[in-house]
Amino acid sequence: MVNTKKRIHVYAPFLGFSKKDIARLGASLGVPFEKTYSCYEGTIPPCGECATCKQRQEALEGIL
């Protein structure tokens, strides 16, 4: 084991954000959501039924 005095800094800028908050921020920054992907199944197109597809859909409702 190496004993050093170096510190590790962890940045988590979205830690207090909901998925909806992140989607709003992304929209304000011009994120091309049509080019992003979330799907546990890994299908193309996304399945629309898995938990991550549903969470993404809920977060983007009213934003796109």
Buried (B, 14 or more C-beta within 10 A) or exposed (E): EEEEEEEEEEEEEEEEEEBBEBBBEBBEEEEEBEEEEBBEEEEEEBBEEBEBBEEBEEBBEEEE
